């Protein structure tokens, strides 16, 4: 007679059992928890594939996700707002489900997964150093080499039976489709310009219609960039305004606090008016402003403000009013020029060409304003 070992007892904690801290015990560790690693909040579960477990992500953004998006829109954590590159999925994708490529900039990733609600799709996230697809394609971090690397490291060829990869159209400048097919056998299917068009694109068997290829740049799309520009300008503006206060108080008696406060108010208002004109008014009126160069658009928008400064106080042209005018024009021109890399209006070579022309002019206006600020107290 064979003796069987006694059964291994299974520990079942009593429902009233509490921890030493007084609270109920947490659930046991999950099978995917590993020492030194954290499962992101947007990961709901994992699905098993021939290449190993793949995280399934939620398509509904949490309050944490939305708060992070707002902070990034305001310029906070922009350099670190990223996720780990690799293969993800939504729904319950199969071997024949489509594969979408995107960047590991979390704002981009969140936008993509939100639009895939109710779909069964694989998402291949490239290591773009936390940069969006459009900008990363210009830096080649969203490009052929990175696609080849991620296809290999993720084991994508074991996960899907087809060899098609949907690549966003804005990443086209960094991707060589024939080279990708030759290197790993995956064929590029160019996706739509916007993530919001992904449901219609997928429903049409990954075929894009002409509307999906057309890029718009509406007022809301332009103004969404303004908070970032204003936030990024906040710190240097504080230093500039402090320097202007010091310069405003210089005079024959070396420094006068009363004079500094009286003069600084006018120069600070000119600076802030120029900043508002360049970061808010220029993008709002962009299609209707004359000239192709952004720095000239900034000057055009600030010109009425500068004229109002000169004649609004009834003093006409003077060293102080001219200095204020130059401050307003130069700040607006510089702030407007920052939008050249964030619009479909300019190419990288066009941006470089514009900067070579604009910066000497802007520097000249700033130096002229500074000279007038220093000279004016000695002319009384």
KANOR-V384739 format. One line per field, one symbol per residue. ss: DSSP state (H for helix, E for strand, C for the rest). A space follows every 50 residues. Layout:
ss: ???
This chain:
ss: CCCCCCCCCCCCCCCCCECCCCCECCCCCCCCCCCCCCCCCCEEEEEEEC CEEEEEECCCCCHHHHHHHHHHHCCCCCCCCECCCEEEEECCCCCCCCEE EEECEHHHHHHHHHCCCCCCEEEEEECCCCCCHHHHHHCCCCCHHHHHHH HHHHCHHHHCCCCEEEECHHHHHHCCHHHHHHHHCCEEEECCCCHHHHHH HHHCCCCCCHHHHCCCCCHHHHHCCHHHHHHHHHHHHHHHHHHHHHHHCE ECCEECHHHHHHHHHHHHHHHHHHHHHHHHHHHHHHHHCCCCCHHHHHHH HHHHHHHHHHHHCCCCCCHHHHHHHHHHHHHHHHHHHHHHHHCCCCCHHH HHHHHHHHHHHHHHHHHHHHHHHHHHHHHC
